[in-house]
Amino acid sequence: MVARALRDAGMEVIYTGLRQTPRLIVSTAIQEGVDAIGMSCLSGEHMHLFPKVMELLRGRGVQDIVLFGGKTIPDEDIPKLKAIGMETVFTPGANTQDAIAFIRSHLKRK
C-alpha cells in the first residue's frame, strides 16, 4: 500500500518484497542508488532488523540514505530507533500522505 502511494506521488519505488534480509535490503539500496529506505515490520523484530540495516549501511560507508520505518512499533522503541539513525517511525494510523511529505522534505535537504 505504501509503495503504491509513493509511486502515485511520482516517486520511483524499488520494492524488494516481504521477509527480506537486512543484507539484501542494503545491497539492493546501494546497487540501485536509492535516496531512502522504508521498512515495514510486523514481526516484532524491528529492534534487530532496523539497527542491522543501519549497521550494514555504515559498514559500507553509506551516510546519505534516509532510513525510515513503520508498522507495529511500540512507542518506547521509537527513541531507541531514532538514536541508531532512523529518521522517523510511522505507527499504525499514520497515513501515506505523511510518508510522502516526510520523504519529500528529507530529499530536499540532500
Backbone bond lengths (Angstrom), bond angles and torsions (degrees), N, CA, C in turn:
res aa  C-N    CA-C-N  psi(-1)  N-CA   C-N-CA  omega(-1)  CA-C   N-CA-C  phi
1 M - - - 1.438 - - 1.537 110.31 -
2 V 1.316 117.68 -44.76 1.465 120.30 -179.92 1.523 110.19 -66.66
3 A 1.324 116.86 -43.14 1.470 120.05 179.39 1.518 110.68 -58.46
4 R 1.314 117.12 -43.37 1.474 120.69 178.91 1.527 111.03 -63.67
5 A 1.321 117.17 -42.72 1.472 120.60 179.83 1.524 110.68 -62.93
6 L 1.338 116.62 -40.98 1.464 119.98 178.81 1.525 110.58 -65.89
7 R 1.320 117.42 -41.13 1.476 120.52 176.06 1.521 110.59 -62.32
8 D 1.332 116.37 -44.58 1.467 120.33 179.09 1.521 111.54 -61.00
9 A 1.334 116.56 -26.24 1.466 121.51 178.85 1.527 111.39 -85.54
10 G 1.334 116.85 4.56 1.458 121.09 176.51 1.515 115.54 91.98
11 M 1.316 117.40 11.34 1.462 120.59 -179.54 1.521 110.30 -93.25
12 E 1.318 115.41 146.69 1.453 119.63 173.05 1.522 107.69 -83.24
13 V 1.316 116.56 128.18 1.459 121.86 -176.72 1.519 109.17 -121.82
14 I 1.306 116.27 131.60 1.455 122.69 174.03 1.521 105.68 -110.85
15 Y 1.306 115.61 103.96 1.464 121.34 -176.88 1.516 108.72 -95.77
16 T 1.318 117.47 118.71 1.462 120.93 -177.33 1.521 112.77 -90.58
17 G 1.310 117.53 -7.03 1.461 120.21 178.27 1.512 112.89 94.67
18 L 1.303 114.08 -179.22 1.461 121.54 -177.58 1.526 111.72 -79.31
19 R 1.316 115.26 154.88 1.464 124.27 171.98 1.523 114.21 54.32
20 Q 1.305 116.79 46.92 1.464 120.68 177.46 1.523 109.72 -90.99
21 T 1.298 116.19 151.08 1.456 120.55 179.48 1.531 109.80 -79.33
22 P 1.322 117.01 153.69 1.466 119.09 174.97 1.525 112.22 -55.33
23 R 1.315 117.19 -38.57 1.468 121.06 -179.78 1.533 111.18 -61.52
24 L 1.331 117.15 -43.71 1.464 120.69 178.66 1.528 111.04 -66.48
25 I 1.322 116.80 -40.55 1.461 120.68 179.57 1.524 110.19 -60.66
26 V 1.314 117.04 -48.22 1.467 121.11 -178.46 1.525 110.69 -67.08
27 S 1.297 116.87 -43.32 1.466 120.59 179.47 1.522 110.95 -60.09
28 T 1.321 116.88 -46.06 1.464 121.13 179.10 1.523 110.81 -63.91
29 A 1.320 117.09 -43.13 1.468 121.29 -179.28 1.524 111.00 -59.98
30 I 1.312 116.60 -44.67 1.465 120.51 -179.65 1.520 110.57 -68.27
31 Q 1.318 116.71 -45.31 1.465 121.22 -179.77 1.520 111.80 -60.56
32 E 1.316 116.83 -39.16 1.464 121.42 -177.17 1.529 112.90 -87.01
33 G 1.322 117.46 -9.42 1.461 120.75 179.27 1.517 113.54 66.23
34 V 1.310 116.18 44.19 1.465 120.32 -176.57 1.523 112.07 -73.41
35 D 1.322 114.82 159.25 1.460 121.98 175.50 1.525 111.49 -95.33
36 A 1.334 116.40 -24.79 1.464 120.77 -176.27 1.521 109.72 -148.93
37 I 1.326 114.40 153.01 1.461 122.19 172.38 1.521 106.45 -122.84
38 G 1.320 115.57 125.73 1.458 121.64 174.46 1.511 108.57 -112.88
39 M 1.310 116.25 127.74 1.466 120.73 -178.38 1.522 110.08 -123.45
40 S 1.315 114.50 141.22 1.451 121.32 177.23 1.516 108.23 -117.52
41 C 1.316 116.71 137.22 1.464 119.23 -176.75 1.524 110.07 -139.09
42 L 1.312 115.09 116.82 1.468 121.51 176.55 1.524 112.33 -106.03
43 S 1.322 116.51 -10.74 1.460 121.22 -171.03 1.524 114.67 -80.75
44 G 1.318 117.51 -12.50 1.456 119.84 -174.59 1.519 112.56 87.08
45 E 1.305 117.62 4.29 1.468 122.73 -178.92 1.526 112.63 -94.51
46 H 1.316 117.57 13.67 1.470 121.57 -176.01 1.523 113.03 -58.75
47 M 1.344 118.11 -31.81 1.460 120.00 -178.91 1.529 112.00 -77.61
48 H 1.302 117.09 -7.30 1.462 122.04 171.81 1.529 110.22 -103.86
49 L 1.329 116.91 -49.79 1.466 121.06 -172.83 1.521 113.20 -68.25
50 F 1.317 117.86 -48.57 1.465 120.15 -176.69 1.534 111.33 -63.95
51 P 1.341 119.03 -47.83 1.471 118.93 176.84 1.535 112.70 -61.87
52 K 1.317 117.46 -34.37 1.464 120.09 179.36 1.526 110.59 -64.79
53 V 1.322 117.43 -40.34 1.469 120.17 176.67 1.522 109.82 -62.04
54 M 1.329 117.62 -44.00 1.469 120.40 178.26 1.526 110.60 -61.61
55 E 1.315 116.69 -43.73 1.467 121.17 179.78 1.536 110.73 -60.29
56 L 1.316 116.95 -44.40 1.463 120.72 -179.80 1.523 111.82 -67.42
57 L 1.323 116.91 -38.90 1.471 119.69 176.48 1.523 109.82 -61.06
58 R 1.317 116.73 -49.23 1.472 120.62 -179.43 1.527 111.40 -63.40
59 G 1.332 115.77 -37.44 1.453 120.38 178.50 1.524 112.71 -64.46
60 R 1.307 116.18 -25.19 1.468 121.23 177.60 1.533 111.07 -95.30
61 G 1.333 116.87 5.75 1.455 121.00 177.97 1.514 114.69 77.02
62 V 1.317 117.03 18.05 1.468 121.63 -178.46 1.519 109.29 -90.30
63 Q 1.320 115.67 119.93 1.466 121.11 -179.90 1.526 112.97 -117.99
64 D 1.338 116.90 -11.21 1.459 119.16 -169.28 1.521 115.44 -108.90
65 I 1.320 118.52 11.78 1.463 120.85 175.24 1.525 108.04 -96.77
66 V 1.319 115.70 124.35 1.457 122.41 178.68 1.530 108.36 -77.67
67 L 1.326 117.28 128.16 1.459 121.84 178.86 1.523 109.12 -111.91
68 F 1.339 114.52 127.39 1.462 119.76 175.03 1.519 108.33 -138.37
69 G 1.310 116.14 161.49 1.453 119.44 -177.45 1.505 112.06 -152.13
70 G 1.305 113.64 -179.16 1.445 117.31 -179.93 1.509 113.57 -177.11
71 K 1.280 113.85 -176.34 1.459 130.19 178.92 1.511 109.02 109.62
72 T 1.313 117.77 -134.88 1.463 120.68 -171.73 1.525 110.90 -87.78
73 I 1.318 114.98 72.24 1.465 121.99 -178.95 1.533 107.71 -103.70
74 P 1.328 118.53 120.00 1.466 119.85 178.38 1.533 111.33 -61.07
75 D 1.316 115.81 142.91 1.471 121.25 -178.82 1.530 112.42 -53.23
76 E 1.329 117.47 -36.86 1.465 119.41 -177.08 1.530 112.66 -70.69
77 D 1.323 118.02 -16.32 1.465 120.62 178.49 1.528 113.10 -87.87
78 I 1.305 117.21 -18.40 1.470 120.40 -176.05 1.525 112.40 -60.48
79 P 1.342 120.67 -48.21 1.473 119.22 177.89 1.528 112.72 -60.49
80 K 1.316 117.41 -35.00 1.462 120.91 178.43 1.526 110.78 -65.77
81 L 1.322 116.71 -40.72 1.466 120.62 179.23 1.526 110.88 -68.27
82 K 1.311 116.59 -39.47 1.466 119.23 177.27 1.531 110.60 -65.94
83 A 1.313 117.01 -33.94 1.466 120.98 179.95 1.529 111.86 -65.42
84 I 1.322 117.63 -27.26 1.467 119.54 179.11 1.534 111.92 -88.98
85 G 1.341 116.12 -2.32 1.463 118.76 174.73 1.503 116.88 119.47
86 M 1.324 118.62 -2.33 1.466 119.04 175.65 1.519 108.00 -68.61
87 E 1.311 115.85 136.90 1.465 119.60 -178.89 1.516 112.30 -74.11
88 T 1.325 116.94 -42.39 1.455 120.34 178.61 1.514 109.96 -159.25
89 V 1.335 114.45 165.43 1.456 122.26 177.84 1.524 107.13 -132.91
90 F 1.312 115.85 126.81 1.458 121.94 176.85 1.519 108.65 -97.86
91 T 1.312 115.99 124.27 1.458 121.25 -178.58 1.532 109.22 -97.88
92 P 1.335 117.08 168.76 1.462 119.15 178.61 1.527 110.75 -52.96
93 G 1.302 114.97 137.54 1.459 120.52 -177.85 1.515 113.24 102.72
94 A 1.332 116.90 -20.43 1.468 119.61 175.19 1.524 107.56 -66.29
95 N 1.323 115.85 145.72 1.457 116.62 178.84 1.520 110.64 -105.02
96 T 1.297 115.41 165.16 1.464 120.23 -175.18 1.522 112.13 -64.83
97 Q 1.323 117.46 -26.97 1.468 119.94 177.92 1.526 111.12 -63.95
98 D 1.337 116.41 -32.41 1.467 120.21 175.96 1.527 110.58 -64.04
99 A 1.329 116.33 -43.01 1.467 120.41 178.81 1.525 111.03 -65.60
100 I 1.309 117.07 -41.79 1.466 121.11 178.49 1.522 110.41 -61.50
101 A 1.311 117.03 -46.93 1.471 120.96 179.45 1.526 110.82 -63.15
102 F 1.323 117.47 -41.27 1.461 121.55 178.39 1.520 110.40 -59.48
103 I 1.316 116.94 -50.63 1.462 120.39 -177.94 1.518 110.85 -61.47
104 R 1.312 116.32 -47.28 1.480 118.94 -179.54 1.523 111.58 -60.01
105 S 1.323 117.41 -41.58 1.468 119.02 -178.93 1.518 111.78 -68.31
106 H 1.321 118.18 -36.14 1.464 120.70 -179.25 1.515 111.96 -77.04
107 L 1.304 118.62 -31.89 1.458 120.13 179.56 1.518 111.25 -75.82
108 K 1.314 118.21 -25.57 1.473 120.76 175.53 1.512 110.59 -64.65
109 R 1.338 117.11 -31.50 1.464 121.13 -179.64 1.508 112.75 -70.38
110 K 1.331 116.45 -22.06 1.466 120.79 -178.59 1.480 107.94 -77.98
